[in-house]
């Protein structure tokens, strides 16, 4: 019989994530050993699904230099919980939200002139300076000033003429640091460095330059510049199966588990899933799990991936439904109702988050942020790995 205390330990959830704070510390220290640059830890999107506040607090205790978030709301949440570390807001901020941004000493990425003007006006009205990082679009095509020196020169003059706007950095995002062809990396980084050097020659002060996300951090140590911006590395995963480093010993921080809620025996030829997309080839035992795509579990993993049950791999078969999925446990005879099942984590190489991302034809950051943001999380501090 299932004890009531067993359910209490799982916060009454049918699927849950365990986040090990000790591995966050370990990963941060591993990153720190590989650079002399300042570290801006990227904790945007709920710290890639790991929980914004607990992860940020852990990194602050480790002495991280700066933090980066996606929105002003994330930055304000950190400030409201006492975090005083410099925080950069990557995304656009509505003019109505600029006053709290300035009052709470958040740095804002700026990528068009009206942002500078609005920040200058708001900072002047409350008597507190606005701190900014200038964003250049050197090839990603998302947001940022074009890498044309006359444009950047005029923008720097605009900032210089706004006494309440303080430039804290200038940065860009490389589009292809994660692929084997490095030509665009050298083109974009060359443009960026050339512009910043020319600005300095023309008398402008550039406090911090940065362009190194996780892929650039690993592949191009010469491009660490003044600040590096690790994201996925902090959470214990490499950007892809092709981008790894023997010098960097990472540990996955998140393990996601669910439970077996139903078991049945079926004959050979029985179909499983919508559209009868899987047919068993032998007499089999099928288990239903209490997790589906509403929990952020990617539908494309079915019939291509596995889960871990009693230390053995059990293939996903049939469909991943909104709230359920099915696995073949024929070769795991001890499988029982309410058994814990590991969807991904550090326990087996075939269920690490990067391997699953490739099986689902996506990236590990998507899987982590989607599933992590939808689950109850249990925080542990276990450094026995």
N, C-alpha and C positions, 0 to 999 in steps of 0.2 A: 504494500500500500504506500502511496506517495505521502510523505509527511508534509504538513502545512508549512513547516519552516523551509522546505526546499523551494516552494513557490515564493515565499517571502524574499528569499535571497535573490530571486530573479525579477523583483519589482513587478510581479504579476504580468510579465510580458511573455509572449510566445516566441519572440525573437529579440535578441539583445546583443549589445556590443560591450566588450571588455577592453578598456584602454589602460595600458600599463605606462604610468608616468615615469617609471625608472628607465624605460626604453627611450622616452623622449629626451631625458637627460643624457643618456648614452649617445644617442644620435647627434644631439647638439654638440657634445664634446668631440665626437668624431669629426664633425664638420669644422669645428674651431681649430682642430689640429692641422687642417689642410690650408689655412689661409692666414694672412696677416691683416686682411681687410676687416673693417667693421662688419658685423652681421646684422642684417635686417631680416628677422624671421617672419615669413609670410604665414599669417594665421587667418587669412580671409576665408569667407564661406564656412564659418563655424570651425575654423582650423581644419579644413578639409574633412569635415564631418566628425572630428575627434572631440569637439567641444571647445568653443572659443576661450572662455574664461579659465578653465583648469589648465589648458595648454599654455596660454599666455602667462599665467601666474608661475608655472613651472619654469618657463624660459626666462622670465624676469629674475627669478631666484638664481638662475645659472649665470646671470650677468649679461644677457643679450643686449646689444647696443640699441637696436630699434625694432619696432614691430610694423607690419604692414597689414592693412585690412582693405576690404572692398568698398565699404560704405561708411558714412559718418555715423550711422547707428551702431555699427560694430565698434568704432572708436569710442563713442560715448559710453557704451556698455563697459568697456575696459576702464575708462576714467572713473565711472561711477563706482567701480569696485576697487579704487585706490591705486591703479597702475599709473605711474607717472613717467614711464619710459617713453621716449619720442615715438610717435605713431604717425605713419603716412597713410592717407586715404587714397587708394588708387583710382576709385571711380569718380564720376561727376557728382557734385553736390549742388542741390537746388539752392538758389539764393536765399530762400526762407530758412535753410538749415545752416547757412554760413556763420551766423552769429554764434550759435552754440559750438560750432566747430572751432571758431577763433577763441571763444571764452575758455574752452577746455583744452586749448593748446595742442590741437591736432594739426598736422601738416597736410596740405592739400596738393595733390597732383594737378597741375594746370596744363591745358592743351589748346586753349584758344584765348584770344585777347579779352573777350568779355568776362571771362572768369577772373582775370587779373583786376579788371576795373571794378567788378562787383566786390571782390575781396577787399580791395583798397577802400571802397566806399563803406563797407560794413565795419572794417577794422577802425577806420577813422571815427565812425559814429560811436563806437564803444571804447575807444581809447586804448586798444590792445592790438599789437601787430599780428598780421596774418603770415603764417609760415608756409612756404610752398616748395615743391620740387617741379621743375620744368620738364615736361615729357616730350620727347622727340619721336616721331614715327619714321624710323629708318628703313622700314620694309615690311612690317607685320600688317599694316593697313587697317589698324583698329582705331586708335586714338593717338593724337600727338601732333605737334607742329611738324611741317615738312622739313627735311634736312637741307634747307637752302640757307646759306649763311646770311644773305640780306634780311630774310624773314626773322631769323633767330636774333640777329643783331638789333633789329627794331624792337623785338620783344624784350630783349635785355634792357634796352633803353627805357622801355615802358615800365619795367620793374624798378629800374633805378630811379625813375621819376615819381615812384609811388613810395614815399618814405615809410608807410605803414605795412608794406609788403616786403617780407624778408626772404630772400632766396636761400634755401638750405641744401639744394642739390639739383642736379640735372641728370636725366636718365633716359634709357630706351629699352626696348624689349626685342631681342633677336628672334627672327622667325624660324630659323632652321638649325639651331645649335644641337638639335636632337637627331639629325640625319647625317649620313656618312659624307655627303658632299658639303664641304666646308666653305665653298666659294662665297655664298651669301653672307656667312658669318664675317669673313674678312672684309667684304664690301661694306656691310652695315656698321661693324665696329670701327672700320677705318673712317667712315663718314662721321661717326659720332666723336671719335677722338680728335679728328681734324678740326671739327667745329669748336670743341671745348678748348683746344689749344689756341685756336685763332682768337677766341673770345678773350682768353687770358692775355694774349699778345696785344689786344686792343684795350686792355685796362680793366676788364671785368674780373670780378672775383668769383670763382666757382668753388663753393665749399666742398661738395662731394659729388663724384661722378659714379654712376653705377649702371650696369647692364647684365650682370651675371645672375641668371636664374639657376635652377638646379642643373640643367643640362650644360649650360655655359660654365658653371662652377666646376663640373667634373671634366669637361673636355678641353677647356681653355683656361688654365690657371693664369696665363698671362693677361687675361681680361678681367681679373678680379677687381682691379681699380681700387676705389676707395671703400665701396660697400659691396657685399654680395647678398643675394636675396634667395636663400634656400627655401623651398616650399616642400615638395613631396619627400625630399631627403630627410627632413625632420621627422617624418612619420614612418620612416623605415622602409621606403621603397625607392628604387631607382626609376628614372623617367621612363625607361623601357627595358626590354630584355637585352637590347643592343648597347645600352649605355650603363655600364657598371664600373666599379673601381675596386681592385683588390686592396687598395690602401684604405678604403672606407668600409668599416665593418658596421653595417646597419642592421637594426632589429625592427621588425614590424611592430607597431605600437597597438594595433587594433586586432582583436579576434571577434568574429561574429558567429553567434550560435543560435540554433533553433532546436525544436524537439520533434520527435516522431509522434504523430497524433493518430495514425491509423496504419494497420498492416493487413495485407491480404495475399493469398496464394492464387496464382493464375496459371492457366494452361498455355502451352505453346500456341502461338497464333493470336493471342489476345492483343487487342490494340489499346494503347494508352495515349491520352492527350487529344486536344482538339484536332479535328481533321485526321484522326487516327495516325498521327505523325510518327508513332513508334509502335512496332509490333514485336512482342517478345518471341525469341527463337527457341525457347525451351521452357519447361515448367519453371516458374519464377516466383519470387516473393517481392512484392512492391510495397514500399513505405511511402506514406504521405507526410510531408513536412509542413509546418505552420509558418511558411514564409512565401511571399510572392512579389510581383513587381510593384505592388503598392508600398512595399517596404524598401523599395529601391533595388531589389534583386533583379539583375538584367535578364530580360526574356531570352536573349540570344545565347545564354549559357546552356540552355537545355539541349540534350543530345550531343553536347560537345565537352561538357565539364563534369566534375565530380565533387562530392563533399566527403568529409571524413567522419566515419562512424566506427567506434571501438578501434581506432587506430588504422582502419582500412579505408581505402577509397571506394565510394559507392557512386556509380554514374547517375547523373540526372537523366531521366527519360520522360518522354511525353512532352508536356507543356509546363512552362512556368506561368501559373495563373495569377490572378490579382492577389490572392491571399494564400495560395498553396503551391507546392510543386511535388513531384514524385521522383523517387530514386529506386534503383534496383538493389536490393539487399540479399539477393539469393546466395551470394558467397559470404555473407556475414550472418550465420545462423543464430547468433546470440542477440540479434537486433530485437528490441522490445519496445513496447509502448512507453512513451515519455523519455526515451533515450535522448541524450544531448547529441547534437550533430553540429560539426564545425563547417561553416560555409566558406570562410577564409581566415587565414591567420598564419602564424609562423610554424605550424606543426608539420607541414608537408610542402615540398616545393611545388607540387601540382596545384595547390590551392593558395599559393601566395597571390597577392592582389594584382601584381603585374602579369603573371601567367593568365589569370582569369580575364584581365582586360584584353589581352591578345586573343583569347578564345572568343570573347564577345565582340571583337572588332572595334574596340574603343580604347580609352586610355585609363590608367589606374586612378588618376585624379577624379575622373567622372564617377567611377564606381564608388570610391571612398566618400566623396562629397554627397552623392545621392543616398547611399544606404546609411551612412553615418548620421546624416541629418534627420533621418526618420525613426531612429531607434533610441530606446532607453539605453543609457550608458552606465556601466559600473566601472569606477576608477580603482585601480589597484597600484601598489608600489612594490613590485617584485623584481629584484635585480639578480635573480638566480640564473637567468639565461646565459 
